[in-house]
Amino acid sequence: MRRFSAGSSLAIAITCSPSLAIAQEAALDPAPAVEAPANGAQRYAPSDFASFSPRTALDMVEKVPGFLIVTGTNGGARGLGAATENVLINGERIANKSTDARSALQRIAATQVAYVDIVDGASLNVPGLTGQVANVVLVAGAAQAGFTTTIRWQPDWRPRLDDNWLNGEVSTTGKIGGTNVTLSLKNEANRNGHWGPEQRFDGNGVRQFTRDEFASYSGDRPRLALALARTTADGSKWNFNLGGQLQKIVDSASSNSAGPTNGAARETFKSVEDEHNFDVGGDYEFGLGKGRLKLIGLYRFEHSPNVDTFIVDKAIGGRSGERFTQTADEGESILRGEYGWRTAGGTDWQVALEGAYNALDVDAEFATLQPDGSFLPIVFGGETTKVEEKRGEASLTWGRALASNLTAQINLGAEYSELSSSGPGGLTRRFIRPKGKLALAWKVGPRTTINYQLQRRVDQLNFFDFASSVDVANGQGNGGNGLLVPPVVNRTELEFVQDMGAWGNASVALAYAYAQDLVDQIPLSPTAEGRGNLPPAHLYRISSKATLLLDRLGWKGARINSDLTWRRNRVRDPLTGGWRDQSEGQEYLVDVSLRHDVPGSQLAWGAGYFDEHFSPNVRLNAIENEYNDGAFVTAFVEHKDVAGFTVRLTYRNLAGQKNGFDRTVFVDRRDGPIAFSESRRREFGRYFQLTVTGTL
């Protein structure tokens, strides 16, 4: 069987980061409607979305031709910093490390939206934004009518697995005594799994045996959050957020096999994580001199115990097993100040200062199964690790129109950090790193825009890479590395955006990055390996997003959306010195969908095609290639008014996609002879998913 590691379990368990208070999340005291920007923003009124019968602001933004919401939160970035998503609400970014753009828009009823503007990021006084940006402007005073509740329920039923009834979210927004209130309960629940044969071959390619495998991945992540927001009579704004979450993640895999040497064997793996986390944050913005000052504070804490157990029962050889236990406490504290103003000549300025303290405490134990059923701890050199980072940064942003059709934004900054670790090879180091960004938006014609950006970015390290770990399922592990430094990416991108009027919208982007200190698998000693920094690398990307409206072809209400990406991340292999693809880097993505809203009815239907491929994970003694065998195809039918709710039924995996995995393990290093190889194909079947959305 392909054995499962704690790393794969963590990848499946989406860990929520802390919440930063934002007025947008409350969505109850909308700003007055503002005039469209003079630089030619494209405006979409509620009437433009009427045929879709949207329930939430998310339903509206998702239907804007050629526009795709940048997914994810700011949790992967260093601190708060500049904007990382391409959605604004009332002209303000969603500066939040636990609520992404989709979640924030899902909590806003469609009736509260005045209009949606698609603007060029470089034309806005919001540091970090480039390319197409959606500014969702809310109806002034919409919150006065009382509380509005939005609901999303998305169960699915998969063959051979437990039914998933608990995936969804309910949030209510309203005003109490002049204070906007949002209370939300969200559970990103999953009940996934797959099954099928895995063949094992010796070093000469001769099949040794076949395992019959079954794996399941179950998780519940209920999160309760409260957001308060208020605007005073003098225009000052304050926000407060409080959130807490429980996570229960259980991943398991089992297999049965029979071989000529060892006879019948059964292998079982189980990983259990029982986490809790909480966060508290707020901000206060007020007028000061000729500008406005915004003060932001954030604290979050996460406690994550994880236990991985792997046991083998052999008819010849008896029972053996290993257990790896890791308990991690993570904390983050951030203070940030932003002061912005506009000159009489139309130039936007912003000065920002930020201080942050991050810490990780890890206690771990590696143990082997004893004949009496107990586990005996074994010293492996990574029992305790503590990582701390103290960081401060300063930035200055300048933006203005250089011509009637050309806008520019320049952000210059630097950060100072002190990074220390007490684990293997632990030490304390201090760094000063410059960073910044140049963004240009050129309106070549009424319907053609060219966006350009040049950026130097410092990425956040995964503090768990400083700690040693044991992968009991795969019989391998990583040593901790106290010499890690954050990667630096120097990136340039050129994007062409074409508004095709009644035909839709299309864009093409070309990007190149010179990356320093990317993190990948490296040798830590002649016999050990772990996560470490690579020599300079070259990253390439070509991407295209488009919406084709089919009304002019006679197919009223139909559209095709596409998102296409090709990447090559070329790195120097730390073992051979030759060029190869970065481990587990995305190589291509194809996402094409068809939607038809039947004119004169409440019905819609459609289909989707999704295919994505990643490069192999390259360890020093193994090459692991995990991939999808075939494309993921879906079809849906939707009714937009079932007792006031929108109900969609989706039939998923029509083409019978399977999960593939091939692993080659070498005797010593992968430049030597092969010890054995494994190849599997696991199916997960066709299944139904129901989506119910609405407002009360």
C-alpha positions, 0 to 999 in steps of 0.5 A, a space after each residue: 500500500 502507499 502508506 500515509 504520513 502525517 504530512 499528507 494528513 496535514 495537507 488534507 486538514 485545512 488549518 484556519 489562521 487567526 481572524 483580523 477584524 474587518 468591517 466587510 465581514 460584518 457587511 451591515 453598515 454599507 458605505 454610500 454608493 460612490 461614482 465609478 472610477 474615472 479610469 474606466 472601471 467596468 460596472 455590473 449592476 444587480 440587473 446584470 445578474 438577474 438571470 442567475 437569481 443570486 442569493 449572495 454577493 459571492 453568486 454575483 461576483 462569480 458570474 462576472 465575465 472573465 473574472 476569477 476570485 483569488 482563493 485562499 487567505 493571507 495566512 501563507 503570507 508574512 504577517 498582514 502586509 499588503 493585500 493578497 486577494 483581488 476582492 474589495 468591499 466598499 473599496 477596502 481590502 479583506 485584511 483577514 487571516 482566517 476569512 478569505 474573499 469567498 467566505 466574506 462574500 458568502 455572508 453578504 446577501 445579494 440584496 445588499 449589493 449596489 453594484 460590482 466594479 471591475 477595476 485595475 488594481 494599480 489604479 487603487 490606493 490599496 497596496 499589493 493589488 494588481 490586475 483585475 480587482 472586484 470592488 463590491 459596493 453595498 447599498 447605503 443603509 441596507 442594514 437598517 431593515 434588521 437581521 439577514 441570515 445567509 445559509 449554505 448547506 452542501 452535503 455529499 454522498 460517496 460510495 463506500 464512505 460515510 455520508 457527509 451531512 455536516 458541510 455548510 455555513 450559517 451566518 446572520 448580520 444586522 445592527 444592534 444599537 448602531 453596531 454592526 454584528 455578524 455571527 457565523 458558524 461554519 463547518 468545512 466537513 469532508 468524508 473522502 476516500 478511495 480504494 483499489 490495488 497497489 502492485 509492488 516490484 523488486 529492483 529488477 521490475 519483477 512483481 512481488 505481490 499486490 495489495 488490496 487497499 482502502 483509505 478514508 479521510 474524515 474531518 470536521 472543522 466547526 468554527 464560530 466567529 463574531 464580528 463587530 463593526 461601527 462607524 462613528 459620527 465623525 467618520 471613525 471606524 472600529 472593528 472587532 473579531 473573535 473566533 474559535 474552532 475545533 478540528 477533528 481529523 481522522 485519516 486511515 488506510 488498510 491493505 491486505 496482501 499475500 506474497 511468496 516469501 512473507 505470506 499473508 499480511 495486513 497493514 493498517 495506518 491511522 492518523 488522528 488530529 484533535 485541534 483547537 484554536 482561537 483568535 482575537 483581532 481588531 482595528 481602529 481607523 480615524 482621521 489624522 491631519 490630512 489623512 487617515 490612520 489605521 491601527 490593527 492588532 491580532 493574536 491567535 493560538 493553536 493547539 494541535 496534537 497528532 498521533 500517527 500509528 502504523 501496524 503490520 500483521 504478517 502470517 510469517 513474522 508476526 506483528 510489528 508497528 511504529 507510532 509517531 506523536 507530535 503536539 504543537 502549540 503555535 502562536 502569532 501576535 501582530 501590531 500594524 499601523 497604516 497612515 494614508 493621504 492624498 495630495 491636491 495633485 491626486 497622488 496617493 501615499 501610504 506609510 505602514 509599520 508592522 511588528 510580529 512575533 511568531 512561535 512554535 513549540 513542538 513535543 514529539 515521540 517516536 515509539 515502536 510496538 512491543 510484544 505486549 502491545 505497548 509502545 516503547 519510545 526511542 530517541 530520534 533526536 527531535 523530541 523538543 523543538 521551539 522556533 521563534 521569529 521577531 519581525 518588523 517591517 516598514 513600507 512606503 506606497 506611492 500611486 497616481 495617474 501618470 496619464 488619462 489611461 495610465 496609472 502606477 503604484 510603487 511600494 518600497 519596504 524592508 523587513 528586519 527579522 530575528 529567527 531562532 530555533 532550539 531543535 537540531 542545529 538550532 541557532 539565532 540569526 538576524 536578517 534585513 531584506 528589502 522588498 517592494 512592488 511596481 504595478 502599472 495599468 495601461 488602458 490601451 483602448 476602450 476595451 483593452 488593458 495591459 497590466 504589468 508588475 515587478 515584485 520582490 517578495 519574502 515568503 513565510 517559512 513553515 516552522 515545522 520544517 525546523 523540527 524532526 519528524 518520522 513518517 511511520 507509514 512510509 518508513 522514512 523521516 525528515 531531520 530538523 534544519 535550524 539553518 532555514 531562511 525564508 524564500 525570496 521571489 523576484 517576479 515580473 508579470 505581464 497581463 493582457 485583458 480584453 473586454 469582448 463586449 457581448 462576447 465576454 472577456 478574456 485575459 492572458 498573463 506571462 510571468 517569470 520569477 527568479 527565486 532564491 532559497 526555495 524550500 525542498 528536500 536536501 541532504 543534511 548529512 551523508 545519511 540524513 535528509 530534511 527540508 532546506 533551501 535550494 540554490 537560485 531557481 527559475 519559475 515560469 507561468 502562462 495563464 489565461 482566464 476567459 468567459 465566452 457568452 453564447 447569446 450571439 450564437 443563438 444560445 441564449 443564457 449560455 456561457 463557457 468559463 475557462 481557467 488555463 495555466 502552464 507552469 515550470 519551476 526549474 530548480 537545481 537538484 541538491 543531490 545531482 546538481 542538475 536541473 529538475 522540476 520543483 517537488 510537487 510544483 503545479 505543471 498545468 491546470 485546465 478548468 472549463 465549465 459550461 452553464 446555461 440559464 434557461 430563459 424564461 425559467 428558474 432552471 439552469 444546468 451545466 457541466 465542468 471539466 477539471 484536470 491538474 498535474 503536479 511534478 513528482 516529490 523528489 526525496 534523496 532516496 525516493 521519487 514519489 509521483 502522485 497524480 490524477 488518472 483522468 479528468 474530473 468531470 461534473 454535471 449539474 441541474 439547478 433550480 433557483 427558487 425552491 421555497 426561496 432557496 437555490 438548489 443545485 444537484 451535481 453528479 461528480 466524477 462522471 469520467 471515473 477519475 482515479 487517484 494514481 501514485 507511483 513510488 520508486 525507492 532506492 537502496 541508498 541515494 536515488 543516483 544508485 540502484 533501485 530497492 523496490 517500486 510501488 504503483 497504485 490506482 485507487 478509484 473513488 467512484 461517482 457520487 452526488 453533491 447537493 448545494 442549497 443556498 439562500 437568505 432569510 
